[in-house]
Amino acid sequence: MQTSHSQIAALQKRLSKKNALLRSLLLLLTLDSSACFAADRYLIDPEHTFSYFEYNHWGLSMQRSRFDTTAGSIEIDHDARSGSIDIEIDAASVSTGSNGFNRILRSGDFFDAANYPKISFKSSSLHFEEKQLTQVDGDLTIKGITHPVTLEISNFNCRFMLAYGKQACGANGSAKILRSDYKLASYVPFISDAVTLHICVEAIKDYGSATPDGTR
């Protein structure tokens, strides 16, 4: 039985498509299983990052307010258990659901956003249990005043996100601070000095000019 040139060409085309599919699947598996173990840089995704703080209001209830704008970057190497985290929060983006209260918090009595527009956190060390990030030590700066804090980390995960076509990492971080340490002590003790800062973050891998499969 003879095979025509057209049949051979069709077979080669089908094999080529199968090979391309296998290469794509292998790429996804490689990115999903091993990309977390290289020292990579991730850029914070502002659409899926939520920074907020909570405090006791006159002993009546726990109140929460948020910041609408958070930016920054994360570098992490699971294999070496090292990395760095750099976060900036726009103080003027504080949001309470009340325009009047927003103006109060932006004023000199509290964040003084006109003179100190950025709240920043810069890590000094990362702590792991096996491959899981559990704590981040660093310096928190508010109103130009810097103090060391420790972010307790939960829900830390990295994976290849099909929606983005890129690797992404996410986590929830929280730290307890005193308002008085940062000259934010108006109305203490009626409004609690102790505040818990939460940063729920997602970050997308920065490939630079390269694509996720390493091409340019």
C-alpha positions in Angstrom: 0.0 0.0 0.0 1.5 3.3 -1.1 1.3 6.5 1.0 0.8 9.7 -0.9 2.8 12.9 -0.3 -0.3 14.6 0.9 -1.0 11.9 3.5 2.6 12.1 4.8 2.3 15.9 5.0 -1.0 15.6 6.9 0.6 13.1 9.3 3.6 15.4 9.9 1.2 18.3 10.6 -0.7 16.4 13.2 2.5 15.3 14.9 3.7 18.9 14.9 0.5 20.0 16.6 0.8 17.3 19.2 4.4 18.2 19.9 3.5 21.9 20.3 0.7 20.9 22.7 3.1 18.7 24.7 5.7 21.5 24.9 3.0 23.9 26.2 1.8 21.4 28.9 5.4 20.8 29.9 6.0 24.6 30.2 3.0 25.0 32.4 4.1 22.2 34.7 7.6 23.5 34.9 6.4 27.0 35.7 3.9 25.8 38.3 6.3 23.5 40.1 9.7 25.1 39.8 9.3 28.8 39.1 8.7 29.5 42.8 12.1 28.1 43.6 14.1 30.7 41.6 14.9 34.2 42.8 12.2 36.1 40.9 10.7 39.6 41.1 7.0 40.2 41.4 5.1 43.4 41.0 2.2 44.1 43.3 -1.2 43.8 41.5 -3.2 46.9 42.6 -6.5 45.4 41.6 -6.0 42.4 43.9 -4.2 44.0 46.8 -6.1 45.3 49.8 -4.5 47.2 52.7 -6.6 48.1 55.7 -6.4 48.8 59.5 -8.7 48.1 62.4 -9.0 49.7 65.8 -11.3 49.8 68.8 -13.7 52.8 68.8 -14.7 54.0 72.2 -15.0 50.4 73.5 -18.1 50.0 71.4 -16.9 48.2 68.2 -14.0 47.3 66.1 -13.8 49.7 63.1 -12.0 49.1 59.8 -10.7 51.6 57.2 -8.8 50.9 54.1 -6.3 52.3 51.7 -7.3 52.3 48.0 -3.8 52.5 46.6 -0.9 50.0 47.3 2.2 49.5 45.2 5.5 47.8 45.4 7.5 44.7 44.6 8.5 41.3 46.0 11.6 39.2 45.4 11.5 35.7 46.7 13.7 32.6 46.5 12.0 29.6 48.2 15.1 27.4 47.7 17.4 29.8 49.5 14.7 30.9 51.9 15.4 34.5 51.2 14.0 37.6 49.5 12.8 41.1 50.0 9.5 43.0 50.1 9.0 46.7 49.4 5.5 48.1 49.8 4.2 51.7 49.4 0.7 52.8 50.5 -0.7 56.1 49.4 -1.8 57.8 52.6 -4.2 60.1 50.8 -6.1 57.0 49.5 -7.4 56.3 53.0 -11.1 55.4 52.7 -13.7 55.1 55.4 -16.9 55.3 53.5 -17.4 58.9 54.7 -15.9 61.9 52.9 -15.8 63.9 56.1 -14.0 61.2 58.0 -11.6 60.7 55.1 -10.6 64.4 55.4 -10.0 64.1 59.1 -7.7 61.1 58.7 -5.8 62.9 55.9 -5.3 65.9 58.1 -2.3 66.7 60.4 -4.1 65.1 63.4 -3.6 61.8 61.8 -1.8 60.8 58.6 -0.9 64.4 57.4 -1.0 63.1 53.9 -0.1 66.4 52.3 3.3 66.4 54.0 3.8 62.6 54.3 2.1 61.1 51.2 3.6 57.6 51.5 3.4 54.9 54.1 6.2 52.4 53.4 7.3 48.9 54.6 10.7 47.6 53.7 11.7 44.1 54.7 14.9 43.2 56.6 14.5 39.5 56.8 12.1 36.8 55.7 11.3 33.7 57.8 10.2 30.3 56.4 9.0 27.0 57.7 10.1 24.6 55.0 9.0 26.3 51.8 6.3 28.4 53.4 6.8 32.1 54.2 5.6 32.7 57.8 7.0 36.0 59.0 8.6 39.2 57.5 10.6 41.5 59.7 11.0 45.0 58.4 10.7 48.8 58.9 7.4 50.5 58.8 7.5 54.3 58.1 4.5 56.5 58.8 4.7 60.4 58.9 8.4 60.1 58.4 8.8 58.0 61.6 10.3 54.5 61.3 9.9 51.6 63.6 10.6 47.8 63.2 7.6 45.6 62.9 6.9 41.9 62.1 4.3 40.9 59.6 2.7 37.6 60.4 2.1 35.8 57.1 -0.8 33.4 56.2 -2.2 31.9 53.0 1.1 32.2 51.1 0.9 30.6 47.7 2.5 30.8 44.3 1.2 29.4 41.1 1.0 29.9 37.3 -2.2 32.0 36.7 -3.8 31.0 33.4 -5.9 34.2 33.6 -2.7 36.3 33.3 -0.5 33.8 31.5 2.1 34.5 34.2 3.4 33.3 37.5 1.8 35.0 40.6 2.2 34.9 44.4 -0.2 36.0 47.1 -0.4 36.2 50.9 -2.0 37.9 53.8 0.2 39.9 56.2 -0.7 41.6 59.5 1.1 43.5 62.2 0.1 45.2 65.4 1.4 48.7 66.0 0.8 51.6 68.3 -0.6 54.9 66.8 1.4 56.9 69.4 4.7 55.5 67.9 3.9 57.4 64.7 2.4 60.6 66.1 -1.1 59.4 65.3 -2.3 59.4 68.9 -5.3 61.8 68.6 -8.1 60.8 70.9 -6.2 58.0 72.7 -7.4 56.3 74.9 -11.0 56.8 73.7 -9.9 55.5 70.3 -7.5 52.6 70.9 -3.8 53.3 70.6 -3.3 49.7 69.3 -4.1 49.2 65.6 -3.8 46.1 63.5 -2.5 46.7 59.9 -3.4 44.2 57.3 -2.0 43.8 53.8 -3.6 41.3 51.6 -1.4 41.1 48.5 -1.2 39.5 45.1 1.9 40.1 42.9 2.6 39.1 39.3 6.0 37.9 38.1 8.0 40.6 36.3 9.4 38.9 33.2 10.9 42.2 31.9 11.0 42.1 28.2 10.8 38.3 28.2 7.7 36.2 27.9 6.8 33.4 30.4 8.4 30.8 28.1 11.7 32.7 28.1 11.5 34.1 24.6 11.7 37.9 23.8 
